[in-house]
Amino acid sequence: MTRVIVVGGGNAALCAAIAAREAGAEVALLERAPHALRGGNSRFTAGAMRVVYDGVDDLMTLMPDLSREERERSDFGIYTREQFFDDMANVTRYRCDPDLAEQLVNESLPTLQWMQSRGVRFLPLYHKQAFKVDGKFRFWGGLTIQAWGGGPGLVDSLTEAARRASVEIRYGARVTALLTDGDSVNGVVVRCAGVEEQIKADAVVLACGGFESNTEWRTRYLGPGWDLARVRGTRFNTGDGIRIAIDVGAASRGHWSGCHAVGWDMNAPAYGDLDVGDGFQKHSYPFGILVNADGERFVDEGADFRNLTYARYGAEVLHQPGQFAWQIFDAKVSDLLRDEYRIRQITKAEASSLEELALRLDGVDAEGFLTTVKDFNQAVDTSVPFDPTILDGRGTTGLQVPKSNWANPLDTPPFQAFGITCGITFTFGGLHVTPDSRVLSEEGDPIPGLFAAGELVGGLFYFNYPGGTGLTSGAVFGRTAGLGAAKA
């Protein structure tokens, strides 16, 4: 029987382990984190997954318990292969590997259907990706579903599926090196409870994350200031999988100076908090404005749908004086703010006038802020109707930093402000991987016995990222890697 070792413990690793076991291999999954902190970055997500669907019939294969009432009161629209390809091309400035993108897009629905059949429940993203218009929830931005229970629910469901399939799971097991026999990978060196051992295998799947939790690597590859970023997720993603693969001749690839980074609560801890999950994120900025320490706007908050801009705006915040910003809203849009704006652990200021609010924005030049708001309010074209479910074209004129959509004058009290900094999610640089998840050597040949999936796949994301694609990518390439490893 083929023996496969999977390194990692999140969505990609678990999908790889389940797929390899179902293909007849004996599988051991080695998770660096202890049991209480298991699941990698997947556990810190909302569980949203971007998937191709041609209508509600496709969605019903993922959500068979969706009631008739829910279907009647929801406008799910469609999200075609062409739309997914276009989103990948546009946000990465046409740099994403077309073969990797093709595998991701074409296998998105079959992979999620496979996950559903293994016990992962999905439900509509009503509270994050839909607004009620004319009595119906209208979904927008190509992102429609999430795993039940969010990231923790996804990890728990996949872990249970792995156990049912008789996958051996070891926690607190850090893989420090790959074993090779000539040109082939044939096992790993693992340290567990201070004891180091060698485990032989026919194939190894690396699915243990990027290097976002490695302060030195962040500064080395992303640049100055990135040592100051907060880490949204696990502290265990320090680039181990990338390092040990390169040590045996694997080629690096992708946008090593790029990453997924978002607006994150100003006073969030250095690493993710599982009790809060993704609640520190602040993603309703398209309906307000962002100002820096000088009180000035610095991005077009309405440049595109939130899930096509949020992953690059964290870097914009990091580059501001003091590495912080404030999001400003008035009462007209308060009901559109996402759930994370109502958690207890939040940095917030509120006032009945803009002058009063200006004095409560810690670190912000009050006079500069009031000037910015005055100029912004005068620039809004209120003749264009406001519609949060489309790119409504309600913008500004004459400003150095425009707002292209969803512009509203800030004129209705009470006014609310939320302090944010930069939260890094995952890094874009990684290993050179083929569409069938084989890791390539520096000579351009597949390294026998070595596969990779998840965050450490290089060449898929550049500059930016379509929301919900990370978990889908991890599942697609994880499953692909597991099937390939089982045949090694």
C-alpha positions as CSV (number, residue, x, y, z in Angstrom):
1,M,0.0,0.0,0.0
2,T,1.2,3.5,-0.9
3,R,2.1,5.6,2.2
4,V,1.5,9.3,2.0
5,I,2.5,12.0,4.5
6,V,0.6,15.3,4.5
7,V,2.3,18.2,6.3
8,G,-0.2,20.7,7.7
9,G,-3.6,20.7,9.4
10,G,-5.9,23.2,7.6
11,N,-8.4,22.9,4.7
12,A,-5.8,22.1,2.0
13,A,-4.0,19.5,4.1
14,L,-7.2,17.8,5.2
15,C,-8.6,17.7,1.7
16,A,-5.3,16.1,0.5
17,A,-5.4,13.5,3.3
18,I,-9.0,12.5,2.7
19,A,-8.4,12.3,-1.1
20,A,-5.3,10.2,-0.7
21,R,-6.9,7.8,1.7
22,E,-10.0,7.4,-0.5
23,A,-7.6,6.6,-3.4
24,G,-6.2,3.7,-1.3
25,A,-3.1,5.1,0.3
26,E,-2.1,4.8,4.0
27,V,-2.1,8.4,5.2
28,A,-0.5,10.3,8.1
29,L,-1.2,14.0,8.7
30,L,1.4,15.9,10.7
31,E,0.1,19.2,12.2
32,R,2.7,21.5,13.8
33,A,0.1,23.1,16.1
34,P,-1.2,21.5,19.2
35,H,-4.8,20.2,19.1
36,A,-6.2,23.4,20.7
37,L,-4.7,25.5,17.9
38,R,-5.2,23.1,15.0
39,G,-6.4,24.1,11.6
40,G,-4.0,26.7,10.3
41,N,-5.3,29.9,8.8
42,S,-8.5,28.0,7.7
43,R,-9.8,28.1,11.3
44,F,-9.6,31.9,11.4
45,T,-11.7,32.5,8.3
46,A,-15.4,33.0,7.8
47,G,-15.4,29.9,5.6
48,A,-16.4,31.7,2.4
49,M,-15.6,29.8,-0.8
50,R,-15.7,31.2,-4.3
51,V,-17.3,28.7,-6.7
52,V,-18.6,28.6,-10.3
53,Y,-22.4,28.1,-10.5
54,D,-24.8,28.5,-13.4
55,G,-27.8,29.1,-11.2
56,V,-29.7,27.9,-8.1
57,D,-29.7,24.2,-9.4
58,D,-25.9,24.1,-9.0
59,L,-26.1,25.7,-5.6
60,M,-28.7,23.1,-4.5
61,T,-26.0,20.4,-5.0
62,L,-24.0,22.2,-2.4
63,M,-26.9,23.3,-0.2
64,P,-29.6,20.5,-0.6
65,D,-31.4,21.7,2.5
66,L,-32.0,25.2,1.1
67,S,-35.7,25.7,1.6
68,R,-38.2,26.9,-1.0
69,E,-38.7,30.1,1.0
70,E,-35.0,30.8,1.0
71,R,-34.8,30.3,-2.7
72,E,-37.8,32.5,-3.4
73,R,-36.5,35.4,-1.3
74,S,-32.9,35.2,-2.7
75,D,-31.5,36.4,-6.0
76,F,-28.3,34.3,-6.2
77,G,-27.6,35.2,-9.8
78,I,-24.9,33.2,-11.6
79,Y,-21.1,33.1,-11.4
80,T,-19.7,31.6,-14.6
81,R,-16.3,30.2,-15.4
82,E,-15.7,33.3,-17.6
83,Q,-16.4,35.6,-14.7
84,F,-14.1,33.7,-12.3
85,F,-11.3,33.8,-14.9
86,D,-11.9,37.5,-15.5
87,D,-11.7,38.2,-11.8
88,M,-8.5,36.2,-11.4
89,A,-7.0,38.0,-14.4
90,N,-8.1,41.5,-13.4
91,V,-7.0,41.5,-9.8
92,T,-3.6,39.9,-10.5
93,R,-3.0,42.2,-13.5
94,Y,-2.9,39.2,-15.8
95,R,0.1,37.6,-14.1
96,C,-1.6,34.6,-12.6
97,D,-0.6,31.3,-14.1
98,P,-3.3,30.4,-16.6
99,D,-3.0,26.7,-16.1
100,L,-3.2,27.0,-12.4
101,A,-6.2,29.3,-12.8
102,E,-7.9,26.9,-15.2
103,Q,-7.5,24.0,-12.7
104,L,-8.9,26.3,-9.9
105,V,-11.9,27.5,-11.8
106,N,-12.9,24.3,-13.5
107,E,-12.5,22.1,-10.4
108,S,-14.2,24.6,-8.0
109,L,-17.7,23.2,-8.2
110,P,-16.8,19.5,-8.4
111,T,-14.4,19.9,-5.4
112,L,-17.0,21.6,-3.3
113,Q,-19.6,18.9,-4.3
114,W,-17.0,16.3,-3.2
115,M,-16.6,18.2,0.2
116,Q,-20.3,18.3,0.7
117,S,-20.6,14.6,0.1
118,R,-18.0,14.1,2.8
119,G,-19.9,16.0,5.4
120,V,-19.1,19.7,4.9
121,R,-22.3,21.7,5.1
122,F,-22.7,25.0,3.1
123,L,-25.1,27.9,3.5
124,P,-25.7,31.2,1.8
125,L,-23.5,34.2,2.8
126,Y,-26.5,36.3,3.7
127,H,-24.9,38.6,6.2
128,K,-21.7,39.3,4.3
129,Q,-22.5,39.2,0.6
130,A,-26.1,40.1,0.2
131,F,-28.3,43.2,0.7
132,K,-32.1,43.2,0.7
133,V,-33.5,45.0,-2.3
134,D,-37.2,45.1,-3.1
135,G,-37.9,42.3,-0.6
136,K,-35.2,40.0,-2.0
137,F,-31.6,39.3,-0.8
138,R,-29.5,40.2,-3.8
139,F,-26.0,38.6,-3.8
140,W,-23.1,40.5,-5.3
141,G,-19.4,40.1,-6.2
142,G,-19.4,36.5,-7.2
143,L,-19.2,35.2,-3.6
144,T,-22.3,33.3,-2.4
145,I,-21.6,30.5,0.0
146,Q,-19.7,29.6,3.2
147,A,-19.1,26.5,5.2
148,W,-21.5,26.0,8.1
149,G,-19.7,27.2,11.3
150,G,-17.3,29.3,9.4
151,G,-13.6,28.3,9.4
152,P,-13.8,26.4,12.6
153,G,-16.8,24.5,11.3
154,L,-15.0,23.7,8.1
155,V,-11.9,22.4,9.9
156,D,-14.1,20.3,12.3
157,S,-16.1,18.8,9.4
158,L,-13.0,17.9,7.4
159,T,-11.2,16.5,10.5
160,E,-14.1,14.3,11.2
161,A,-14.2,13.1,7.6
162,A,-10.4,12.3,7.8
163,R,-10.9,10.3,11.0
164,R,-13.8,8.4,9.4
165,A,-11.5,7.6,6.5
166,S,-8.8,6.3,9.0
167,V,-6.3,9.0,8.4
168,E,-3.7,9.1,11.2
169,I,-3.5,12.6,12.7
170,R,-0.6,13.8,14.9
171,Y,-0.6,17.2,16.5
172,G,2.4,19.1,17.8
173,A,4.5,17.5,15.1
174,R,6.8,19.9,13.3
175,V,8.3,18.7,10.1
176,T,11.9,20.1,9.8
177,A,13.2,18.4,6.7
178,L,12.4,16.2,3.7
179,L,14.1,12.9,3.2
180,T,15.4,12.0,-0.3
181,D,16.7,9.0,-2.1
182,G,18.5,10.3,-5.1
183,D,16.1,12.6,-6.8
184,S,13.0,11.4,-5.1
185,V,11.4,12.5,-1.8
186,N,10.7,9.5,0.4
187,G,9.8,10.8,3.8
188,V,10.2,13.6,6.4
189,V,12.1,14.4,9.6
190,V,9.6,15.4,12.3
191,R,10.1,16.8,15.8
192,C,7.4,15.9,18.3
193,A,7.6,16.6,22.1
194,G,11.3,17.4,21.7
195,V,12.0,14.0,20.0
196,E,13.2,13.9,16.4
197,E,12.4,11.0,14.1
198,Q,12.4,10.0,10.5
199,I,9.2,8.8,8.8
200,K,9.4,7.1,5.5
201,A,6.8,7.5,2.8
202,D,6.2,7.1,-0.9
203,A,5.0,10.7,-1.3
204,V,4.8,13.9,0.7
205,V,2.2,16.6,0.4
206,L,3.2,20.0,1.7
207,A,0.2,22.0,2.8
208,C,1.5,24.0,5.8
209,G,1.0,27.6,4.8
210,G,3.0,30.6,3.7
211,F,5.5,32.7,5.7
212,E,3.2,35.4,7.0
213,S,4.0,34.5,10.7
214,N,7.8,34.7,10.1
215,T,8.7,38.3,11.0
216,E,12.2,38.1,9.5
217,W,10.9,36.7,6.2
218,R,8.1,39.3,6.0
219,T,10.6,42.0,6.3
220,R,13.1,40.4,4.0
221,Y,10.6,39.7,1.2
222,L,7.7,42.1,1.6
223,G,9.9,45.1,2.6
224,P,10.4,47.6,5.4
225,G,7.5,48.1,7.8
226,W,6.0,44.6,7.3
227,D,7.6,43.5,10.6
228,L,4.9,45.8,12.2
229,A,1.9,44.1,10.6
230,R,-0.5,42.1,12.7
231,V,-1.0,38.5,11.7
232,R,-4.7,37.6,11.2
233,G,-4.3,33.9,11.7
234,T,-2.1,31.2,13.1
235,R,1.4,31.8,14.5
236,F,2.7,28.5,13.0
237,N,2.8,29.6,9.4
238,T,6.5,30.5,9.3
239,G,7.4,29.1,5.8
240,D,8.6,25.7,6.9
241,G,7.2,23.9,3.9
242,I,8.7,26.3,1.5
243,R,12.1,26.2,3.2
244,I,12.4,22.4,3.3
245,A,11.3,22.0,-0.3
246,I,13.8,24.6,-1.5
247,D,16.5,22.7,0.5
248,V,15.9,19.7,-1.7
249,G,16.0,21.7,-5.0
250,A,12.4,22.9,-5.4
251,A,12.0,26.0,-7.5
252,S,10.4,29.2,-5.9
253,R,7.8,31.1,-7.8
254,G,5.2,33.9,-7.5
255,H,4.9,37.3,-6.0
256,W,7.3,37.0,-3.0
257,S,6.9,40.7,-2.3
258,G,3.1,40.5,-2.2
259,C,0.5,39.3,0.2
260,H,-3.1,39.3,1.2
261,A,-3.5,42.0,3.8
262,V,-6.7,43.7,5.1
263,G,-7.9,46.4,7.4
264,W,-7.7,44.9,10.9
265,D,-8.7,46.4,14.3
266,M,-6.1,48.8,15.6
267,N,-5.8,47.1,18.9
268,A,-5.9,43.5,17.8
269,P,-3.2,41.1,19.2
270,A,-0.1,40.3,17.3
271,Y,-1.6,37.0,16.1
272,G,-5.1,35.7,15.6
273,D,-7.4,35.1,18.5
274,L,-9.7,32.0,17.9
275,D,-12.3,33.4,20.3
276,V,-12.7,36.4,17.9
277,G,-11.9,34.6,14.6
278,D,-12.2,37.0,11.7
279,G,-14.1,39.6,13.8
280,F,-11.2,42.0,13.9
281,Q,-11.6,42.6,10.2
282,K,-13.4,45.8,9.1
283,H,-14.7,45.4,5.5
284,S,-17.6,47.9,5.2
285,Y,-15.3,50.7,4.1
286,P,-16.9,51.1,0.6
287,F,-19.8,52.8,2.4
288,G,-17.7,55.4,4.2
289,I,-14.3,57.0,3.9
290,L,-10.8,56.1,5.2
291,V,-8.5,58.8,6.7
292,N,-4.9,58.7,7.9
293,A,-3.1,60.5,10.7
294,D,-3.2,63.7,8.6
295,G,-6.9,63.4,8.3
296,E,-6.6,62.8,4.6
297,R,-8.2,60.1,2.3
298,F,-5.6,57.8,0.6
299,V,-7.6,55.2,-1.3
300,D,-10.7,55.0,-3.5
301,E,-13.0,53.2,-1.1
302,G,-15.4,52.5,-3.9
303,A,-13.0,51.4,-6.6
304,D,-14.7,48.0,-6.9
305,F,-16.7,45.5,-4.9
306,R,-15.2,45.0,-1.4
307,N,-14.1,41.4,-2.1
308,L,-11.9,42.6,-5.0
309,T,-10.1,45.4,-3.1
310,Y,-10.0,44.4,0.6
311,A,-6.9,42.1,0.3
312,R,-4.7,44.9,-1.0
313,Y,-6.0,47.8,1.1
314,G,-4.3,46.5,4.3
315,A,-1.0,47.3,2.6
316,E,-2.2,50.8,1.9
317,V,-3.0,51.3,5.6
318,L,0.5,49.9,6.6
319,H,2.1,52.6,4.4
320,Q,0.3,55.4,6.2
321,P,2.0,57.5,9.0
322,G,1.8,55.4,12.1
323,Q,0.5,52.4,10.2
324,F,-3.1,53.1,11.1
325,A,-6.3,54.7,9.7
326,W,-9.9,55.4,10.7
327,Q,-13.0,54.3,8.8
328,I,-15.8,57.0,9.0
329,F,-19.5,56.4,8.6
330,D,-22.7,58.3,9.2
331,A,-26.2,57.1,10.2
332,K,-27.4,56.6,6.6
333,V,-25.3,53.5,6.2
334,S,-25.2,52.1,9.7
335,D,-27.5,49.3,8.9
336,L,-25.2,48.2,6.1
337,L,-22.2,47.6,8.3
338,R,-21.2,44.0,8.7
339,D,-21.4,42.0,11.9
340,E,-17.8,42.6,12.8
341,Y,-18.6,46.2,13.6
342,R,-20.7,45.1,16.5
343,I,-18.3,42.9,18.4
344,R,-17.1,43.8,21.9
345,Q,-13.4,43.9,21.1
346,I,-13.4,47.0,18.9
347,T,-11.7,50.4,18.5
348,K,-14.5,52.8,18.0
349,A,-15.4,56.5,18.3
350,E,-18.9,58.0,18.1
351,A,-20.2,61.6,18.2
352,S,-23.2,63.6,17.3
353,S,-21.2,66.1,15.2
354,L,-18.2,65.9,12.9
355,E,-16.3,68.5,15.1
356,E,-16.8,66.3,18.1
357,L,-15.8,63.2,16.3
358,A,-12.6,64.9,15.0
359,L,-11.4,65.3,18.6
360,R,-12.0,61.6,19.3
361,L,-10.0,60.2,16.5
362,D,-6.8,59.3,18.3
363,G,-3.7,60.3,16.4
364,V,-5.6,62.2,13.6
365,D,-5.1,65.9,12.8
366,A,-8.6,67.3,13.6
367,E,-8.4,70.3,11.2
368,G,-7.2,68.2,8.3
369,F,-10.0,65.7,8.9
370,L,-12.7,68.3,8.9
371,T,-11.3,69.8,5.7
372,T,-11.3,66.4,4.1
373,V,-14.9,65.7,5.0
374,K,-16.0,69.1,3.8
375,D,-14.3,68.7,0.4
376,F,-15.7,65.1,0.1
377,N,-19.3,66.1,0.9
378,Q,-19.2,68.8,-1.7
379,A,-17.8,66.5,-4.3
380,V,-20.4,63.7,-4.1
381,D,-22.7,63.5,-7.1
382,T,-26.0,62.9,-5.4
383,S,-28.0,62.8,-8.6
384,V,-26.9,59.2,-9.1
385,P,-29.0,56.6,-7.1
386,F,-27.2,54.7,-4.4
387,D,-27.3,50.9,-4.7
388,P,-24.9,48.7,-2.6
389,T,-25.5,45.6,-4.7
390,I,-24.0,46.9,-7.9
391,L,-21.2,49.2,-9.1
392,D,-23.6,52.1,-8.9
393,G,-21.3,54.9,-10.3
394,R,-22.3,57.2,-7.5
395,G,-19.0,58.9,-7.2
396,T,-17.2,62.2,-6.6
397,T,-15.8,64.9,-8.9
398,G,-12.8,67.1,-8.5
399,L,-11.0,65.2,-5.7
400,Q,-7.3,64.2,-5.9
401,V,-8.4,60.8,-4.5
402,P,-11.8,60.0,-6.1
403,K,-14.5,57.7,-4.8
404,S,-15.9,55.8,-7.8
405,N,-19.0,54.1,-6.2
406,W,-21.3,54.3,-3.2
407,A,-20.3,57.8,-2.3
408,N,-22.6,59.5,0.3
409,P,-22.1,62.8,2.0
410,L,-21.2,62.4,5.7
411,D,-24.0,64.6,7.0
412,T,-26.4,62.5,9.1
413,P,-25.5,62.0,12.8
414,P,-24.6,60.0,14.8
415,F,-21.2,59.6,13.2
416,Q,-19.1,56.5,13.8
417,A,-15.4,55.8,13.3
418,F,-13.4,52.6,13.6
419,G,-9.6,52.4,14.1
420,I,-7.7,50.0,11.9
421,T,-4.2,48.8,11.1
422,C,-2.9,46.2,8.7
423,G,-3.6,42.5,9.2
424,I,-1.7,40.1,7.0
425,T,-3.5,36.9,6.0
426,F,-1.1,35.0,3.8
427,T,1.9,35.6,1.5
428,F,1.7,35.1,-2.3
429,G,5.3,33.8,-2.9
430,G,5.8,30.1,-2.7
431,L,6.8,26.9,-4.7
432,H,6.6,26.3,-8.4
433,V,3.7,23.8,-8.7
434,T,2.0,22.2,-11.7
435,P,-1.8,22.1,-12.1
436,D,-1.6,18.5,-10.8
437,S,0.1,19.8,-7.7
438,R,3.5,18.4,-8.4
439,V,6.4,20.5,-7.1
440,L,9.0,21.4,-9.8
441,S,12.7,21.5,-9.4
442,E,14.9,24.4,-10.4
443,E,15.6,22.5,-13.6
444,G,11.9,22.5,-14.4
445,D,11.2,18.8,-13.7
446,P,8.7,17.4,-11.2
447,I,10.4,16.2,-8.0
448,P,9.2,12.6,-7.6
449,G,7.2,12.1,-4.5
450,L,6.6,15.8,-3.7
451,F,3.3,17.6,-4.0
452,A,2.0,20.9,-2.6
453,A,-1.2,22.8,-2.0
454,G,-2.6,25.8,-0.2
455,E,-0.9,29.0,0.6
456,L,2.6,27.9,-0.3
457,V,1.6,27.5,-4.0
458,G,3.3,30.3,-5.9
459,G,2.1,31.8,-9.2
460,L,-1.6,32.0,-8.5
461,F,-2.0,35.4,-6.8
462,Y,-0.3,38.6,-7.6
463,F,-0.9,42.1,-6.1
464,N,-4.5,41.2,-5.1
465,Y,-7.0,38.4,-4.5
466,P,-10.7,37.7,-5.2
467,G,-12.4,37.1,-1.8
468,G,-13.1,33.5,-1.0
469,T,-10.6,32.1,-3.4
470,G,-8.0,30.9,-0.8
471,L,-10.1,28.2,0.7
472,T,-11.3,27.1,-2.7
473,S,-7.7,26.9,-4.0
474,G,-6.7,25.0,-1.0
475,A,-9.5,22.5,-1.4
476,V,-9.0,22.1,-5.2
477,F,-5.2,21.7,-5.1
478,G,-5.3,19.7,-1.8
479,R,-7.6,17.2,-3.4
480,T,-5.5,17.1,-6.5
481,A,-2.3,16.6,-4.5
482,G,-3.8,13.8,-2.4
483,L,-5.0,11.9,-5.5
484,G,-1.6,12.3,-7.2
485,A,0.4,11.3,-4.1
486,A,-1.7,8.2,-3.7
487,K,-0.6,7.1,-7.2
488,A,3.1,7.8,-6.5
